[in-house]
């Protein structure tokens, strides 16, 4: 199909700016990196393999991200909106926190980043920093504020530990009973357990 026969609104060379082409290339590279880091881990995934999956030259990956560390940090960033968690009542915190984690692991766009973080957070410094600071500490501070009292931070931290453990069993280890359970069943069973952690009166 020639440019003159493209459907209305389709991109033609003169319509796509250099900046837009750059953004698309970066997005393609990050998608490939997320997949490989999730599948193979940081040590085994290579710049060359990422470039091959993204159908670009390895030098272009290096140009955009500098090295494998920079590529991993960009691809593993876990962007979760904590607005609902910040506004949740104490009674709603367990289910809301679980819903946030499920949103990350079951969203097609976010899942590879989430799995890559879990796979690499105990062996790679960048992954550890993102998991600790972005994924764990920020929402736990919100939960601790909602809980209040002398044990608030500990209770919030243990809630986070319980949820992350569940995600590891479900998405990395794939223990059958947990991996095949429905999201609704996990929420039904886990929410009361988590409530005992966050509610000082329990």
N, C-alpha and C positions, 0 to 999 in steps of 0.2 A: 504494500500500500504506500503510495507516495504521500508527501506532506499535504498536497492539495486535496487528497481524498480522505484525510483523517477525520474522524468524527469531531463535531463541534466541541471545543474545550480541551481537545487532546493537545499534548505538548508537542511543539515543533522546535527545531533547533533555535530559532530566533526568539521563541517565547520563554525558553528556559535560561535563566540568568546563570552566570558563573557561580554565584553564591548558592543558588538552588541546587545546582549540580553537586557542589561541594557537600551540602547538607545531605543529599540523597546518598552520596558515596559514603559519608561518615556513618549514616544510619545503617547502610548495608554492611559495613565493616563491623559495627557494634553488634548487629544481629548475629553475624557469623561468629564473632568472639564469644557472645553469650552462650551460643549453642556448644561451642567447643570447650569452653571452660567448665560448663555444666556437665558435659559428657566425659571429659578427660582429666579435668583438674588443671591447676596452674602449671605444674611441672611438665606435664606431657604435651599440653597444647603449645603450638609454636606460631610465631608470626607468619611463617610461610604457609602453614595449614589454614590459618585464618584468611590470609590473602587468597588462597586457592578457593576456599568456600565462598568468599565474597566476589570472586572473579575480578580481582584487582592485582596490581603489582605489589609485592611485599614492600618495596620502597615507599609506596603511597601510604601504607599502614604506618610505617615508621615516621613519615612526614607529618601525619596527623596526630600521632599519639606518642612519638618519641621512642618508646621501647615497650616491652611486654608488660612491665609494671604499670605504665601509663594506660595502656590498652585495657588491662584488667580493671584498674580503678574506675575507668569510664564505663566499662561494660557491666560491672557488677553493682553500680549504684542502684540502690533500692529506694524508689520514690513512693512513699505511702502517705496519703493525706490523713493526718491524725485529727481532723476537725471533729469527727463524731466521738472519738475517744476522749478528747478534751472536754466535751460537753456532756459525756455520759454520767448518769447518776451512779452511786456505788452499786446498786442492784444490777445495773446494766453493764458494768465494766467487764465482767467475764465474757459475756457473749459478744460484746462489741470488739474486744481485743481478739477473740477467736476469729471473728468475721474479717478483721484487718489482715490477719495472717493468711486466711483462706483466699482473700482477694489477691494477695501477692503470689501465692503458689498456684492458683487456678486460673489466673488471668494469662492468656497466651503471650502477651507482651512482656509481662513481669516474671513469668515462671522461670525462665532460663537464668535471669539475674539472681533470683532467690535461691535456686538450686546451686548455682555457682558459689554463692556466698556460703551456704551450708557446707558444701563439699570442701571449701578451701579455708574456712575461717580458723581452723586449728593449726594450719601449717603455713599460712601466708599472712604476712603482716598487714598488707592493704585490706585483705578480706576481714581480718580480725578487727581492724579499726572501724570499718564500715559497719560490721555486725554489732560491735559494742556501742559505738557512738550514735549511729543513725537508726539502727533497727531496735536495739535494746534500751539504751539510756533515755532517749527522748520520750518514747511512750511510757516508760516506767516512771519518769518524773511526773508525768501527767496523772498516772494512776496513783502514785504516792500522795499527790496533792489531794486527790479525791478521797483517799482512805483517811488520811490524817492520823495523828497519834504517834507515839514513840516507835512503833514497829512498822510504820507506813512504808519506808524505803525497802526494808527487808521483805515485807509481804509482796510488794510490787515486783521485786527482783525474783522471788520464788515463783510468782505467777508467770513471769516471762520465761523462766527456766523450764517450767512445766510445759508451756506451749511450744517452745523451741524443741524440746525433747520429743514432743508428739510429732512435730513436722519432720524431724530427722528420721524417726521410725517410719513415718508414712511415705516420705518422698525420696529418701536416700537408701535406708536399709530395706524398705518395702516389706516389712513384716506383714504377712498376709492378712491377719485379722484387722490390722489398722489400715493397711494400704487399700484394701477392698471395701472398707466401711464407707457408707455414705457420709457426706459432710453433715447431714442432719443428725445422724446417729452419734457422730463424734461430738457435735455441739450439745446434744441432749445429755450425754454422759459426762462430758468434761466441764460444762458450765457449773453444775452444782459443786464439783470438786474445786474448781477455781474460786467459787464463792467463799469457801471456807478459808481460803488464803487471804482474800481482800477484805473480808468483813470482820472487824475486831470483835464483834459480838457473837460470832459463830462459835 
